[in-house]
Amino acid sequence: MKQVKNMRLNARLDAIHEAQLIKIQEQTHASVSEIVRRALEDYYQTVCAHSVSAKDALYVSGFVGCAVSDPDLSTTYKSQLVNK
């Protein structure tokens, strides 16, 4: 079995993020290490675990369906371009 090494992390926080970290510690009584682990797990789920297709990204962005046109535009677009 492969032994897992622990990574040490040294991070600088501005005053706002420091205050947020302190508030989380006060509310959860968790160590900084535990808070960072949980934050990384949440961020990983957001970024890596849920890959989004291009189609889904366009739907979520509101791009799909943002214009109004004839319902049959996909079959008549060439004639409509010539007529305009």
Backbone as XML, in Angstrom:
<?xml version="1.0"?>
<chain id="A" units="angstrom">
  <residue number="1" name="MET">
    <atom name="N" x="0.841" y="-1.179" z="0.000"/>
    <atom name="CA" x="0.000" y="0.000" z="0.000"/>
    <atom name="C" x="0.888" y="1.245" z="0.000"/>
  </residue>
  <residue number="2" name="LYS">
    <atom name="N" x="0.546" y="2.196" z="-0.867"/>
    <atom name="CA" x="1.323" y="3.422" z="-0.989"/>
    <atom name="C" x="1.028" y="4.361" z="0.183"/>
  </residue>
  <residue number="3" name="GLN">
    <atom name="N" x="2.083" y="4.884" z="0.770"/>
    <atom name="CA" x="1.917" y="5.805" z="1.891"/>
    <atom name="C" x="1.595" y="7.207" z="1.363"/>
  </residue>
  <residue number="4" name="VAL">
    <atom name="N" x="0.596" y="7.822" z="1.947"/>
    <atom name="CA" x="0.188" y="9.166" z="1.535"/>
    <atom name="C" x="0.935" y="10.179" z="2.380"/>
  </residue>
  <residue number="5" name="LYS">
    <atom name="N" x="1.580" y="11.126" z="1.694"/>
    <atom name="CA" x="2.290" y="12.192" z="2.378"/>
    <atom name="C" x="1.339" y="13.350" z="2.645"/>
  </residue>
  <residue number="6" name="ASN">
    <atom name="N" x="1.494" y="13.977" z="3.781"/>
    <atom name="CA" x="0.714" y="15.174" z="4.085"/>
    <atom name="C" x="1.417" y="16.387" z="3.525"/>
  </residue>
  <residue number="7" name="MET">
    <atom name="N" x="0.657" y="17.277" z="2.922"/>
    <atom name="CA" x="1.209" y="18.514" z="2.385"/>
    <atom name="C" x="1.048" y="19.616" z="3.423"/>
  </residue>
  <residue number="8" name="ARG">
    <atom name="N" x="2.106" y="20.360" z="3.629"/>
    <atom name="CA" x="2.012" y="21.526" z="4.500"/>
    <atom name="C" x="1.653" y="22.714" z="3.630"/>
  </residue>
  <residue number="9" name="LEU">
    <atom name="N" x="0.853" y="23.603" z="4.182"/>
    <atom name="CA" x="0.354" y="24.741" z="3.437"/>
    <atom name="C" x="0.642" y="26.008" z="4.210"/>
  </residue>
  <residue number="10" name="ASN">
    <atom name="N" x="1.162" y="26.995" z="3.514"/>
    <atom name="CA" x="1.426" y="28.297" z="4.114"/>
    <atom name="C" x="0.692" y="29.321" z="3.256"/>
  </residue>
  <residue number="11" name="ALA">
    <atom name="N" x="-0.288" y="29.984" z="3.810"/>
    <atom name="CA" x="-1.094" y="30.921" z="3.029"/>
    <atom name="C" x="-1.164" y="32.274" z="3.717"/>
  </residue>
  <residue number="12" name="ARG">
    <atom name="N" x="-1.214" y="33.308" z="2.919"/>
    <atom name="CA" x="-1.392" y="34.667" z="3.454"/>
    <atom name="C" x="-2.833" y="35.085" z="3.201"/>
  </residue>
  <residue number="13" name="LEU">
    <atom name="N" x="-3.455" y="35.641" z="4.221"/>
    <atom name="CA" x="-4.833" y="36.087" z="4.112"/>
    <atom name="C" x="-4.918" y="37.581" z="4.365"/>
  </residue>
  <residue number="14" name="ASP">
    <atom name="N" x="-5.744" y="38.259" z="3.586"/>
    <atom name="CA" x="-5.990" y="39.667" z="3.878"/>
    <atom name="C" x="-6.936" y="39.749" z="5.086"/>
  </residue>
  <residue number="15" name="ALA">
    <atom name="N" x="-7.197" y="40.947" z="5.533"/>
    <atom name="CA" x="-7.982" y="41.139" z="6.768"/>
    <atom name="C" x="-9.398" y="40.557" z="6.644"/>
  </residue>
  <residue number="16" name="ILE">
    <atom name="N" x="-9.997" y="40.688" z="5.487"/>
    <atom name="CA" x="-11.368" y="40.181" z="5.307"/>
    <atom name="C" x="-11.394" y="38.662" z="5.424"/>
  </residue>
  <residue number="17" name="HIS">
    <atom name="N" x="-10.480" y="37.988" z="4.735"/>
    <atom name="CA" x="-10.450" y="36.527" z="4.783"/>
    <atom name="C" x="-10.015" y="36.013" z="6.149"/>
  </residue>
  <residue number="18" name="GLU">
    <atom name="N" x="-9.151" y="36.756" z="6.808"/>
    <atom name="CA" x="-8.767" y="36.377" z="8.172"/>
    <atom name="C" x="-9.982" y="36.432" z="9.097"/>
  </residue>
  <residue number="19" name="ALA">
    <atom name="N" x="-10.767" y="37.493" z="8.971"/>
    <atom name="CA" x="-11.967" y="37.626" z="9.800"/>
    <atom name="C" x="-12.965" y="36.511" z="9.488"/>
  </residue>
  <residue number="20" name="GLN">
    <atom name="N" x="-13.084" y="36.147" z="8.211"/>
    <atom name="CA" x="-13.983" y="35.058" z="7.837"/>
    <atom name="C" x="-13.518" y="33.740" z="8.443"/>
  </residue>
  <residue number="21" name="LEU">
    <atom name="N" x="-12.225" y="33.495" z="8.398"/>
    <atom name="CA" x="-11.670" y="32.271" z="8.975"/>
    <atom name="C" x="-11.915" y="32.220" z="10.483"/>
  </residue>
  <residue number="22" name="ILE">
    <atom name="N" x="-11.687" y="33.320" z="11.147"/>
    <atom name="CA" x="-11.903" y="33.380" z="12.596"/>
    <atom name="C" x="-13.380" y="33.128" z="12.917"/>
  </residue>
  <residue number="23" name="LYS">
    <atom name="N" x="-14.283" y="33.710" z="12.142"/>
    <atom name="CA" x="-15.721" y="33.509" z="12.363"/>
    <atom name="C" x="-16.091" y="32.039" z="12.170"/>
  </residue>
  <residue number="24" name="ILE">
    <atom name="N" x="-15.536" y="31.402" z="11.142"/>
    <atom name="CA" x="-15.801" y="29.976" z="10.920"/>
    <atom name="C" x="-15.285" y="29.159" z="12.099"/>
  </residue>
  <residue number="25" name="GLN">
    <atom name="N" x="-14.091" y="29.477" z="12.586"/>
    <atom name="CA" x="-13.541" y="28.761" z="13.739"/>
    <atom name="C" x="-14.438" y="28.922" z="14.959"/>
  </residue>
  <residue number="26" name="GLU">
    <atom name="N" x="-14.923" y="30.137" z="15.188"/>
    <atom name="CA" x="-15.798" y="30.387" z="16.340"/>
    <atom name="C" x="-17.100" y="29.590" z="16.223"/>
  </residue>
  <residue number="27" name="GLN">
    <atom name="N" x="-17.635" y="29.502" z="15.034"/>
    <atom name="CA" x="-18.912" y="28.814" z="14.823"/>
    <atom name="C" x="-18.784" y="27.297" z="14.845"/>
  </residue>
  <residue number="28" name="THR">
    <atom name="N" x="-17.660" y="26.775" z="14.336"/>
    <atom name="CA" x="-17.528" y="25.321" z="14.167"/>
    <atom name="C" x="-16.591" y="24.663" z="15.170"/>
  </residue>
  <residue number="29" name="HIS">
    <atom name="N" x="-15.739" y="25.453" z="15.808"/>
    <atom name="CA" x="-14.700" y="24.939" z="16.707"/>
    <atom name="C" x="-13.745" y="23.996" z="15.960"/>
  </residue>
  <residue number="30" name="ALA">
    <atom name="N" x="-13.622" y="24.172" z="14.655"/>
    <atom name="CA" x="-12.726" y="23.355" z="13.834"/>
    <atom name="C" x="-11.358" y="24.028" z="13.746"/>
  </residue>
  <residue number="31" name="SER">
    <atom name="N" x="-10.345" y="23.213" z="13.509"/>
    <atom name="CA" x="-8.996" y="23.751" z="13.324"/>
    <atom name="C" x="-8.896" y="24.390" z="11.937"/>
  </residue>
  <residue number="32" name="VAL">
    <atom name="N" x="-7.875" y="25.207" z="11.755"/>
    <atom name="CA" x="-7.638" y="25.819" z="10.449"/>
    <atom name="C" x="-7.440" y="24.724" z="9.407"/>
  </residue>
  <residue number="33" name="SER">
    <atom name="N" x="-6.722" y="23.680" z="9.751"/>
    <atom name="CA" x="-6.496" y="22.581" z="8.810"/>
    <atom name="C" x="-7.811" y="21.944" z="8.377"/>
  </residue>
  <residue number="34" name="GLU">
    <atom name="N" x="-8.702" y="21.720" z="9.329"/>
    <atom name="CA" x="-9.993" y="21.109" z="8.995"/>
    <atom name="C" x="-10.820" y="22.042" z="8.119"/>
  </residue>
  <residue number="35" name="ILE">
    <atom name="N" x="-10.805" y="23.318" z="8.403"/>
    <atom name="CA" x="-11.553" y="24.285" z="7.592"/>
    <atom name="C" x="-11.017" y="24.313" z="6.172"/>
  </residue>
  <residue number="36" name="VAL">
    <atom name="N" x="-9.699" y="24.318" z="6.029"/>
    <atom name="CA" x="-9.090" y="24.321" z="4.691"/>
    <atom name="C" x="-9.442" y="23.032" z="3.952"/>
  </residue>
  <residue number="37" name="ARG">
    <atom name="N" x="-9.373" y="21.889" z="4.632"/>
    <atom name="CA" x="-9.742" y="20.616" z="3.986"/>
    <atom name="C" x="-11.181" y="20.641" z="3.487"/>
  </residue>
  <residue number="38" name="ARG">
    <atom name="N" x="-12.086" y="21.117" z="4.334"/>
    <atom name="CA" x="-13.503" y="21.174" z="3.931"/>
    <atom name="C" x="-13.712" y="22.148" z="2.776"/>
  </residue>
  <residue number="39" name="ALA">
    <atom name="N" x="-13.031" y="23.282" z="2.834"/>
    <atom name="CA" x="-13.154" y="24.266" z="1.757"/>
    <atom name="C" x="-12.628" y="23.690" z="0.441"/>
  </residue>
  <residue number="40" name="LEU">
    <atom name="N" x="-11.510" y="22.967" z="0.508"/>
    <atom name="CA" x="-10.972" y="22.344" z="-0.703"/>
    <atom name="C" x="-11.906" y="21.281" z="-1.249"/>
  </residue>
  <residue number="41" name="GLU">
    <atom name="N" x="-12.529" y="20.508" z="-0.373"/>
    <atom name="CA" x="-13.484" y="19.495" z="-0.822"/>
    <atom name="C" x="-14.663" y="20.145" z="-1.537"/>
  </residue>
  <residue number="42" name="ASP">
    <atom name="N" x="-15.197" y="21.214" z="-0.956"/>
    <atom name="CA" x="-16.318" y="21.920" z="-1.578"/>
    <atom name="C" x="-15.914" y="22.511" z="-2.925"/>
  </residue>
  <residue number="43" name="TYR">
    <atom name="N" x="-14.746" y="23.141" z="-2.981"/>
    <atom name="CA" x="-14.276" y="23.769" z="-4.215"/>
    <atom name="C" x="-14.001" y="22.713" z="-5.279"/>
  </residue>
  <residue number="44" name="TYR">
    <atom name="N" x="-13.438" y="21.587" z="-4.872"/>
    <atom name="CA" x="-13.185" y="20.490" z="-5.804"/>
    <atom name="C" x="-14.501" y="20.006" z="-6.412"/>
  </residue>
  <residue number="45" name="GLN">
    <atom name="N" x="-15.529" y="19.848" z="-5.585"/>
    <atom name="CA" x="-16.827" y="19.411" z="-6.084"/>
    <atom name="C" x="-17.379" y="20.409" z="-7.100"/>
  </residue>
  <residue number="46" name="THR">
    <atom name="N" x="-17.188" y="21.678" z="-6.834"/>
    <atom name="CA" x="-17.688" y="22.713" z="-7.732"/>
    <atom name="C" x="-16.929" y="22.728" z="-9.050"/>
  </residue>
  <residue number="47" name="VAL">
    <atom name="N" x="-15.612" y="22.616" z="-8.979"/>
    <atom name="CA" x="-14.778" y="22.786" z="-10.167"/>
    <atom name="C" x="-14.563" y="21.482" z="-10.936"/>
  </residue>
  <residue number="48" name="CYS">
    <atom name="N" x="-14.279" y="20.421" z="-10.243"/>
    <atom name="CA" x="-13.810" y="19.206" z="-10.908"/>
    <atom name="C" x="-14.834" y="18.085" z="-11.001"/>
  </residue>
  <residue number="49" name="ALA">
    <atom name="N" x="-15.619" y="17.912" z="-10.016"/>
    <atom name="CA" x="-16.476" y="16.733" z="-9.954"/>
    <atom name="C" x="-17.712" y="16.841" z="-10.842"/>
  </residue>
  <residue number="50" name="HIS">
    <atom name="N" x="-18.144" y="18.046" z="-11.136"/>
    <atom name="CA" x="-19.349" y="18.228" z="-11.934"/>
    <atom name="C" x="-18.977" y="18.884" z="-13.259"/>
  </residue>
  <residue number="51" name="SER">
    <atom name="N" x="-18.475" y="18.078" z="-14.187"/>
    <atom name="CA" x="-18.136" y="18.653" z="-15.479"/>
    <atom name="C" x="-19.423" y="19.036" z="-16.193"/>
  </residue>
  <residue number="52" name="VAL">
    <atom name="N" x="-19.405" y="20.177" z="-16.811"/>
    <atom name="CA" x="-20.573" y="20.717" z="-17.477"/>
    <atom name="C" x="-20.332" y="20.691" z="-18.976"/>
  </residue>
  <residue number="53" name="SER">
    <atom name="N" x="-21.293" y="20.187" z="-19.712"/>
    <atom name="CA" x="-21.166" y="20.179" z="-21.164"/>
    <atom name="C" x="-21.316" y="21.592" z="-21.695"/>
  </residue>
  <residue number="54" name="ALA">
    <atom name="N" x="-20.848" y="21.802" z="-22.905"/>
    <atom name="CA" x="-20.973" y="23.126" z="-23.528"/>
    <atom name="C" x="-22.444" y="23.507" z="-23.643"/>
  </residue>
  <residue number="55" name="LYS">
    <atom name="N" x="-23.277" y="22.546" z="-23.999"/>
    <atom name="CA" x="-24.720" y="22.800" z="-24.119"/>
    <atom name="C" x="-25.290" y="23.270" z="-22.789"/>
  </residue>
  <residue number="56" name="ASP">
    <atom name="N" x="-24.953" y="22.558" z="-21.712"/>
    <atom name="CA" x="-25.461" y="22.929" z="-20.395"/>
    <atom name="C" x="-24.949" y="24.300" z="-19.972"/>
  </residue>
  <residue number="57" name="ALA">
    <atom name="N" x="-23.692" y="24.589" z="-20.285"/>
    <atom name="CA" x="-23.120" y="25.891" z="-19.940"/>
    <atom name="C" x="-23.868" y="27.017" z="-20.657"/>
  </residue>
  <residue number="58" name="LEU">
    <atom name="N" x="-24.229" y="26.783" z="-21.916"/>
    <atom name="CA" x="-24.981" y="27.804" z="-22.655"/>
    <atom name="C" x="-26.384" y="27.988" z="-22.076"/>
  </residue>
  <residue number="59" name="TYR">
    <atom name="N" x="-27.029" y="26.902" z="-21.687"/>
    <atom name="CA" x="-28.345" y="27.018" z="-21.065"/>
    <atom name="C" x="-28.260" y="27.775" z="-19.750"/>
  </residue>
  <residue number="60" name="VAL">
    <atom name="N" x="-27.277" y="27.432" z="-18.926"/>
    <atom name="CA" x="-27.129" y="28.078" z="-17.618"/>
    <atom name="C" x="-26.823" y="29.561" z="-17.770"/>
  </residue>
  <residue number="61" name="SER">
    <atom name="N" x="-26.029" y="29.908" z="-18.791"/>
    <atom name="CA" x="-25.654" y="31.306" z="-18.996"/>
    <atom name="C" x="-26.806" y="32.161" z="-19.488"/>
  </residue>
  <residue number="62" name="GLY">
    <atom name="N" x="-27.866" y="31.510" z="-19.984"/>
    <atom name="CA" x="-28.984" y="32.264" z="-20.524"/>
    <atom name="C" x="-28.840" y="32.563" z="-22.002"/>
  </residue>
  <residue number="63" name="PHE">
    <atom name="N" x="-27.761" y="32.101" z="-22.620"/>
    <atom name="CA" x="-27.532" y="32.372" z="-24.040"/>
    <atom name="C" x="-28.567" y="31.677" z="-24.913"/>
  </residue>
  <residue number="64" name="VAL">
    <atom name="N" x="-28.888" y="30.442" z="-24.599"/>
    <atom name="CA" x="-29.877" y="29.703" z="-25.366"/>
    <atom name="C" x="-31.253" y="30.280" z="-25.050"/>
  </residue>
  <residue number="65" name="GLY">
    <atom name="N" x="-31.946" y="30.643" z="-26.079"/>
    <atom name="CA" x="-33.279" y="31.205" z="-25.908"/>
    <atom name="C" x="-33.290" y="32.698" z="-25.651"/>
  </residue>
  <residue number="66" name="CYS">
    <atom name="N" x="-32.179" y="33.379" z="-25.888"/>
    <atom name="CA" x="-32.129" y="34.812" z="-25.593"/>
    <atom name="C" x="-32.653" y="35.661" z="-26.747"/>
  </residue>
  <residue number="67" name="ALA">
    <atom name="N" x="-32.917" y="35.042" z="-27.901"/>
    <atom name="CA" x="-33.411" y="35.786" z="-29.054"/>
    <atom name="C" x="-34.806" y="35.297" z="-29.423"/>
  </residue>
  <residue number="68" name="VAL">
    <atom name="N" x="-35.529" y="36.142" z="-30.143"/>
    <atom name="CA" x="-36.868" y="35.794" z="-30.583"/>
    <atom name="C" x="-36.859" y="35.733" z="-32.107"/>
  </residue>
  <residue number="69" name="SER">
    <atom name="N" x="-37.420" y="34.656" z="-32.654"/>
    <atom name="CA" x="-37.490" y="34.509" z="-34.104"/>
    <atom name="C" x="-38.586" y="33.518" z="-34.451"/>
  </residue>
  <residue number="70" name="ASP">
    <atom name="N" x="-38.687" y="33.222" z="-35.736"/>
    <atom name="CA" x="-39.672" y="32.241" z="-36.193"/>
    <atom name="C" x="-39.333" y="30.864" z="-35.643"/>
  </residue>
  <residue number="71" name="PRO">
    <atom name="N" x="-40.323" y="30.080" z="-35.296"/>
    <atom name="CA" x="-40.069" y="28.740" z="-34.757"/>
    <atom name="C" x="-39.369" y="27.816" z="-35.754"/>
  </residue>
  <residue number="72" name="ASP">
    <atom name="N" x="-39.526" y="28.092" z="-37.065"/>
    <atom name="CA" x="-38.905" y="27.234" z="-38.080"/>
    <atom name="C" x="-37.602" y="27.822" z="-38.624"/>
  </residue>
  <residue number="73" name="LEU">
    <atom name="N" x="-36.975" y="28.704" z="-37.894"/>
    <atom name="CA" x="-35.763" y="29.379" z="-38.362"/>
    <atom name="C" x="-34.663" y="28.398" z="-38.751"/>
  </residue>
  <residue number="74" name="SER">
    <atom name="N" x="-34.537" y="27.288" z="-38.058"/>
    <atom name="CA" x="-33.461" y="26.345" z="-38.367"/>
    <atom name="C" x="-33.580" y="25.772" z="-39.777"/>
  </residue>
  <residue number="75" name="THR">
    <atom name="N" x="-34.772" y="25.760" z="-40.340"/>
    <atom name="CA" x="-34.941" y="25.230" z="-41.703"/>
    <atom name="C" x="-35.118" y="26.338" z="-42.736"/>
  </residue>
  <residue number="76" name="THR">
    <atom name="N" x="-35.411" y="27.562" z="-42.310"/>
    <atom name="CA" x="-35.661" y="28.642" z="-43.275"/>
    <atom name="C" x="-34.633" y="29.773" z="-43.198"/>
  </residue>
  <residue number="77" name="TYR">
    <atom name="N" x="-33.569" y="29.583" z="-42.441"/>
    <atom name="CA" x="-32.644" y="30.695" z="-42.216"/>
    <atom name="C" x="-31.994" y="31.201" z="-43.493"/>
  </residue>
  <residue number="78" name="LYS">
    <atom name="N" x="-31.688" y="30.308" z="-44.452"/>
    <atom name="CA" x="-31.032" y="30.762" z="-45.684"/>
    <atom name="C" x="-31.940" y="31.693" z="-46.474"/>
  </residue>
  <residue number="79" name="SER">
    <atom name="N" x="-33.187" y="31.317" z="-46.649"/>
    <atom name="CA" x="-34.104" y="32.186" z="-47.397"/>
    <atom name="C" x="-34.338" y="33.493" z="-46.660"/>
  </residue>
  <residue number="80" name="GLN">
    <atom name="N" x="-34.357" y="33.445" z="-45.333"/>
    <atom name="CA" x="-34.568" y="34.668" z="-44.561"/>
    <atom name="C" x="-33.364" y="35.599" z="-44.652"/>
  </residue>
  <residue number="81" name="LEU">
    <atom name="N" x="-32.169" y="35.048" z="-44.739"/>
    <atom name="CA" x="-30.975" y="35.884" z="-44.891"/>
    <atom name="C" x="-30.964" y="36.568" z="-46.242"/>
  </residue>
  <residue number="82" name="VAL">
    <atom name="N" x="-31.400" y="35.891" z="-47.287"/>
    <atom name="CA" x="-31.425" y="36.458" z="-48.625"/>
    <atom name="C" x="-32.472" y="37.577" z="-48.702"/>
  </residue>
  <residue number="83" name="ASN">
    <atom name="N" x="-33.581" y="37.408" z="-48.026"/>
    <atom name="CA" x="-34.677" y="38.372" z="-48.087"/>
    <atom name="C" x="-34.427" y="39.628" z="-47.276"/>
  </residue>
  <residue number="84" name="LYS">
    <atom name="N" x="-33.430" y="39.654" z="-46.416"/>
    <atom name="CA" x="-33.233" y="40.823" z="-45.539"/>
    <atom name="C" x="-32.191" y="41.733" z="-46.051"/>
  </residue>
</chain>
